[in-house]
Amino acid sequence: MRTPVCERLGCELPIFAFSHCRDVIVEVTKAGGFGVLGASTVSPEQLERELKWIDEHVGGKPYGVDVIIPTTYEAAAEKADEDPSRLIPQEATDFVEAILEREGVPPLPPDEEERVHKEIVTGRGAMTPEGARRLVETTLRHRQVRLVVSALGAPPPDIVEQLRAKDIMIGALCGKASHVRRHKEAGVELIVAQGTEAGGHTGEISTMVLVPQVVAEAGPGIAVLAAGGITGGSQIAASLALGAQGVWCGTVWLGTIESELDPFEKETIFKARAEDAVRRKVRTGKTVRMLRSKLSEAWDQPGAPAILPTPLQGILYNRAHARVVRARRGDLYSFPVGQSVGAVNAETTVKDVMYRMQLEYIDAMERLSALSGGSSA
Ligand SMILES: Cc1cc2nc3c(=O)[nH]c(=O)nc-3n(C[C@H](O)[C@H](O)[C@H](O)COP(=O)(O)O)c2cc1C
């Protein structure tokens, strides 16, 4: 399974794990894969603490950081220090409040309300260009970070220059082959071809269609990873067959012991089927694949207010989400998950997932080899 991107980054397996949870990053990386910490919802100070912890626990191995560098945002909320929640129209707040009240979801206790608000607003602040720059500066202080990925679009030239100066590989997500040219021009060396099946912000093209198109557009100098719907070794074999140099997974880690989710959240995810992972704009203002719930569908009702621009919709939605989690209401719970949520049915460890993926990969390669009359992989 070792491909050129493993040589470039210094990992044994081309299994990339996207996660917001530092424990997942460490376990995947220690098991030979490559963990990439999602940094879009933390402040620079919190990111500093997370990266320090990872540095201390990852046994000297390299890992990555993923930052959302937005291209569109509410202009008035441009400064990361300002609280953009003041721009949320009262009508939108009243709409959400009425739903939660009708459903009997209590408000958060005042101290928790304050903590959650701070967390959400700091996180959304990081989704401004200025906030993203501060996260990159924090990242640059950690020498074991060997890959920085831009989640929404190609990274701007000043950030590319800073990363190049430290020989950090530059990655970007991509949901359409037509985005590849812009990524190449920006100096991206690794493209995550993310199909519509994926959890989180996602486009409309499926992984099976997207990956070979992106590989063809990218050409030989750029590593392509397949993302969206991948939880098992046969899909890794398929991705390599499509021309990818590895896989990038997100949903599969949510069900692990190491994941950041609490037991109620995991149980809700274990019950979900592939068709329960729907694309909606309600969570951030941009299309996110997430669990369908009464809350995710509320904006489709007659009389519902318009979806707000990023980052306002995210603040509005995440405040409600915090109340739903506290009230343990599975019928209102929506977290970003991909269609592969249907294959995440019970708690396991990261190490077990990594081991299973490798065994399944060997099985898949043997099946293919038998088909062509050759010996085992
Ligand atoms: C809970 C969750 C949060 C995500 N947040 C981000 C993010 O902040 N930045 C990003 O680049 N991708 C994000 N993604 C997308 C992942 O990077 C990845 O492309 C996707 O999970 C792959 O598809 P899969 O979910 O089917 O494994 C997120 C995915 C999930 C499941």
The ligand as an SDF file (V2000), in Angstrom:
LIG
                    3D

 31 33  0  0  0  0  0  0  0  0999 V2000
  -17.6080   15.5710   11.6500 C   0  0  0  0  0  0  0  0  0  0  0  0
  -16.9040   16.0060   10.4220 C   0  0  0  0  0  0  0  0  0  0  0  0
  -16.3650   17.2950   10.3720 C   0  0  0  0  0  0  0  0  0  0  0  0
  -15.6580   17.7020    9.2480 C   0  0  0  0  0  0  0  0  0  0  0  0
  -15.0800   18.9350    9.2430 N   0  0  0  0  0  0  0  0  0  0  0  0
  -14.1980   19.2500    8.2530 C   0  0  0  0  0  0  0  0  0  0  0  0
  -13.3750   20.4050    8.3450 C   0  0  0  0  0  0  0  0  0  0  0  0
  -13.4650   21.1920    9.2970 O   0  0  0  0  0  0  0  0  0  0  0  0
  -12.4660   20.6020    7.3660 N   0  0  0  0  0  0  0  0  0  0  0  0
  -12.3180   19.7310    6.3090 C   0  0  0  0  0  0  0  0  0  0  0  0
  -11.4460   19.9210    5.4610 O   0  0  0  0  0  0  0  0  0  0  0  0
  -13.1000   18.6580    6.1930 N   0  0  0  0  0  0  0  0  0  0  0  0
  -14.0190   18.3840    7.1370 C   0  0  0  0  0  0  0  0  0  0  0  0
  -14.7580   17.2410    7.0360 N   0  0  0  0  0  0  0  0  0  0  0  0
  -14.6350   16.3980    5.8350 C   0  0  0  0  0  0  0  0  0  0  0  0
  -13.4460   15.4430    5.9660 C   0  0  0  0  0  0  0  0  0  0  0  0
  -12.2440   16.1500    5.8040 O   0  0  0  0  0  0  0  0  0  0  0  0
  -13.4780   14.3240    4.9200 C   0  0  0  0  0  0  0  0  0  0  0  0
  -13.2720   14.8500    3.6320 O   0  0  0  0  0  0  0  0  0  0  0  0
  -14.7110   13.4890    4.9170 C   0  0  0  0  0  0  0  0  0  0  0  0
  -15.0900   13.1350    6.2160 O   0  0  0  0  0  0  0  0  0  0  0  0
  -14.4650   12.2220    4.0860 C   0  0  0  0  0  0  0  0  0  0  0  0
  -15.6140   11.4980    3.8800 O   0  0  0  0  0  0  0  0  0  0  0  0
  -16.2220   10.4390    4.9380 P   0  0  0  0  0  0  0  0  0  0  0  0
  -16.8710   11.2740    5.9760 O   0  0  0  0  0  0  0  0  0  0  0  0
  -17.1860    9.6600    4.1310 O   0  0  0  0  0  0  0  0  0  0  0  0
  -15.0800    9.6310    5.4710 O   0  0  0  0  0  0  0  0  0  0  0  0
  -15.5160   16.8210    8.1300 C   0  0  0  0  0  0  0  0  0  0  0  0
  -16.0780   15.5550    8.1850 C   0  0  0  0  0  0  0  0  0  0  0  0
  -16.7750   15.1350    9.2990 C   0  0  0  0  0  0  0  0  0  0  0  0
  -17.3750   13.7570    9.3160 C   0  0  0  0  0  0  0  0  0  0  0  0
  1  2  1  0
  2  3  1  0
  2 30  2  0
  3  4  2  0
  4  5  1  0
  4 28  1  0
  5  6  2  0
  6  7  1  0
  6 13  1  0
  7  8  2  0
  7  9  1  0
  9 10  1  0
 10 11  2  0
 10 12  1  0
 12 13  2  0
 13 14  1  0
 14 15  1  0
 14 28  1  0
 15 16  1  0
 16 17  1  0
 16 18  1  0
 18 19  1  0
 18 20  1  0
 20 21  1  0
 20 22  1  0
 22 23  1  0
 23 24  1  0
 24 25  2  0
 24 26  1  0
 24 27  1  0
 28 29  2  0
 29 30  1  0
 30 31  1  0
M  END
$$$$
